Amino acid sequence: MDLAFTPEEQSFREEVRAWVRANLPQDTAHKVRHSLRLTRDDLQGWAKILGKKGWLGYGWPRQFGGPGWSAVQKHLFEEECALACAPRIVPFGPVMVAPVIMAYGSPEQQQRFLPGIASGEVWWSQGYSEPGSGSDLASLKTRAERAGDKYIVNGQKTWTTLGQYGDWIFCLVRTSTEGKPQTGISFLLIDMKSPGVTVRPIRLLDGECEVNEVFFDNVEVPAQNLIGEENKGWTYAKHLLSHERTNIADVNRAKRELERLKRIARAEGIWEDTRFRDEIARLEVDVVALEMLVLRVLSAEKSGKNPLDIAGLLKIKGSEIQQRYSELMMLAAGPFSLPFIEEAMEAGWQGDFPGGAVDNAPLAATYFNMRKTTIYGGSNEVQRNIVAQTVLG
Ligand SMILES: Cc1cc2nc3c(=O)[nH]c(=O)nc-3n(C[C@H](O)[C@H](O)[C@H](O)COP(=O)(O)OP(=O)(O)OC[C@H]3O[C@@H](n4cnc5c(N)ncnc54)[C@H](O)[C@@H]3O)c2cc1C
């Protein structure tokens, strides 16, 4: 296993770094650096800038308009974006549904949907989970009945991240109740502006509405929006989930947040406490270990081995690290991390903040928000079951 970057890879990194620094809007970077509220325009604005450069679909092959980067180049790009405080690329379009459309969509579907994803113009949402069907996803009940050249869709999705902005949603729908639950599921692309689609926000612990319920009431969907074959959606869904779990590990963001934690600890004086520094050191070791794991995946990909076997492991460790740094930030700031002042999430907020350091402002919000990481993308308990079966044997 060779973990060192080649001179070509190093110069690629320099190129990406220079471009990101020159093109990332500074007000957006400021918000990311301090975990402030990002608007739709912040997220989509950056996506469109990347789209113009041809880098929003940074994992795509050239055949579909991507840059055709190697696994290492993709990693370096992600790292440079994170360290420059770029917002995370909203993954539902470029990282999740696009690979499914490339692998299983028809040429017409590829021509119709991929350009809007690559440019950042069209916002996609993920419609998998339902009330009662999260971990047990195959039990999903949203029904799509074929009527001539369309499907009539009825049912409900839930926890739909940023669904309030969605133009389109890719959904798992039930098209058959015969046989095993997995064999009656299809993968359908639905225009969220269709009559009968209702999006209702869910307010979370941090006061934000990051997730939604989406209701389908006799929604007419052209049959040409079906990906691949009817009742084969489970296979396509699994293809997508492995991309989601690798993406969720987010080791580069962890590296950035680790530095923020150190800044807060220094500003609050707790840096002098050796026990607290032990905690930071322990977290740093975990972050470095996760990075090594990611680099091993990259190295395996270079040598042609299947890297997705350990996607579950990456998800478990990455999400635990995200929760840990948010906990340590709270501990470092002590009483100054509370109460949670919602207005402090706005960039430029000048309110009176007892802790002083701007780094502290929305700590409680970040802490609450990070509770999600061990649940979404498949809960960590379920991931452990999968790792036990597929990796440990
Ligand atoms: C912030 C957030 C954003 C999300 N975004 C999206 C999205 O955009 N689109 C989407 O489709 N979904 C989304 N989800 C849904 C997410 O995928 C589910 O919440 C997740 O799969 C868990 O399902 P559940 O919530 O129904 O919990 P349940 O499946 O009911 O699980 C409840 C508890 O039981 C445990 N458990 C369940 N089964 C087992 C088992 N076999 N062995 C051991 N323990 C088990 C779980 O680990 C969990 O602790 C999001 C969730 C969150 C929190």
PDBQT file of the ligand as one rigid body, heavy atoms in Angstrom, charges set to zero:
ROOT
HETATM    1  C1  LIG A 401     -31.077  14.515   9.662  1.00  0.00    +0.000 C 
HETATM    2  C2  LIG A 401     -31.555  13.359   8.836  1.00  0.00    +0.000 A 
HETATM    3  C3  LIG A 401     -31.591  13.466   7.467  1.00  0.00    +0.000 A 
HETATM    4  C4  LIG A 401     -32.086  12.421   6.694  1.00  0.00    +0.000 A 
HETATM    5  N1  LIG A 401     -32.195  12.609   5.329  1.00  0.00    +0.000 NA
HETATM    6  C5  LIG A 401     -32.814  11.667   4.591  1.00  0.00    +0.000 A 
HETATM    7  C6  LIG A 401     -33.094  11.897   3.213  1.00  0.00    +0.000 A 
HETATM    8  O1  LIG A 401     -32.749  12.956   2.649  1.00  0.00    +0.000 OA
HETATM    9  N2  LIG A 401     -33.772  10.959   2.532  1.00  0.00    +0.000 N 
HETATM   10  C7  LIG A 401     -34.149   9.790   3.085  1.00  0.00    +0.000 A 
HETATM   11  O2  LIG A 401     -34.735   8.959   2.389  1.00  0.00    +0.000 OA
HETATM   12  N3  LIG A 401     -33.905   9.524   4.387  1.00  0.00    +0.000 NA
HETATM   13  C8  LIG A 401     -33.264  10.437   5.160  1.00  0.00    +0.000 A 
HETATM   14  N4  LIG A 401     -33.033  10.209   6.502  1.00  0.00    +0.000 N 
HETATM   15  C9  LIG A 401     -33.568   8.984   7.099  1.00  0.00    +0.000 C 
HETATM   16  C10 LIG A 401     -32.539   8.000   7.609  1.00  0.00    +0.000 C 
HETATM   17  O3  LIG A 401     -31.986   7.255   6.567  1.00  0.00    +0.000 OA
HETATM   18  C11 LIG A 401     -33.254   7.111   8.645  1.00  0.00    +0.000 C 
HETATM   19  O4  LIG A 401     -33.575   7.939   9.749  1.00  0.00    +0.000 OA
HETATM   20  C12 LIG A 401     -32.403   5.952   9.100  1.00  0.00    +0.000 C 
HETATM   21  O5  LIG A 401     -32.242   5.014   8.078  1.00  0.00    +0.000 OA
HETATM   22  C13 LIG A 401     -32.993   5.255  10.348  1.00  0.00    +0.000 C 
HETATM   23  O6  LIG A 401     -34.330   4.934  10.148  1.00  0.00    +0.000 OA
HETATM   24  P1  LIG A 401     -35.480   5.359  11.187  1.00  0.00    +0.000 P 
HETATM   25  O7  LIG A 401     -35.312   6.810  11.490  1.00  0.00    +0.000 OA
HETATM   26  O8  LIG A 401     -36.788   4.905  10.638  1.00  0.00    +0.000 OA
HETATM   27  O9  LIG A 401     -35.146   4.591  12.520  1.00  0.00    +0.000 OA
HETATM   28  P2  LIG A 401     -35.503   3.065  12.852  1.00  0.00    +0.000 P 
HETATM   29  O10 LIG A 401     -35.194   2.219  11.664  1.00  0.00    +0.000 OA
HETATM   30  O11 LIG A 401     -36.903   3.019  13.389  1.00  0.00    +0.000 OA
HETATM   31  O12 LIG A 401     -34.470   2.732  13.997  1.00  0.00    +0.000 OA
HETATM   32  C14 LIG A 401     -34.687   3.098  15.364  1.00  0.00    +0.000 C 
HETATM   33  C15 LIG A 401     -33.532   2.572  16.195  1.00  0.00    +0.000 C 
HETATM   34  O13 LIG A 401     -33.479   1.140  16.130  1.00  0.00    +0.000 OA
HETATM   35  C16 LIG A 401     -32.199   0.701  15.694  1.00  0.00    +0.000 C 
HETATM   36  N5  LIG A 401     -32.339  -0.480  14.817  1.00  0.00    +0.000 N 
HETATM   37  C17 LIG A 401     -33.237  -0.636  13.813  1.00  0.00    +0.000 A 
HETATM   38  N6  LIG A 401     -33.054  -1.837  13.216  1.00  0.00    +0.000 NA
HETATM   39  C18 LIG A 401     -32.018  -2.443  13.846  1.00  0.00    +0.000 A 
HETATM   40  C19 LIG A 401     -31.342  -3.685  13.689  1.00  0.00    +0.000 A 
HETATM   41  N7  LIG A 401     -31.695  -4.558  12.738  1.00  0.00    +0.000 N 
HETATM   42  N8  LIG A 401     -30.293  -3.962  14.509  1.00  0.00    +0.000 NA
HETATM   43  C20 LIG A 401     -29.900  -3.082  15.479  1.00  0.00    +0.000 A 
HETATM   44  N9  LIG A 401     -30.519  -1.882  15.677  1.00  0.00    +0.000 NA
HETATM   45  C21 LIG A 401     -31.556  -1.570  14.878  1.00  0.00    +0.000 A 
HETATM   46  C22 LIG A 401     -31.619   1.875  14.914  1.00  0.00    +0.000 C 
HETATM   47  O14 LIG A 401     -30.214   1.862  14.897  1.00  0.00    +0.000 OA
HETATM   48  C23 LIG A 401     -32.170   3.072  15.693  1.00  0.00    +0.000 C 
HETATM   49  O15 LIG A 401     -31.352   3.320  16.807  1.00  0.00    +0.000 OA
HETATM   50  C24 LIG A 401     -32.508  11.209   7.298  1.00  0.00    +0.000 A 
HETATM   51  C25 LIG A 401     -32.438  11.090   8.695  1.00  0.00    +0.000 A 
HETATM   52  C26 LIG A 401     -31.971  12.137   9.457  1.00  0.00    +0.000 A 
HETATM   53  C27 LIG A 401     -31.926  11.971  10.963  1.00  0.00    +0.000 C 
ENDROOT
TORSDOF 0
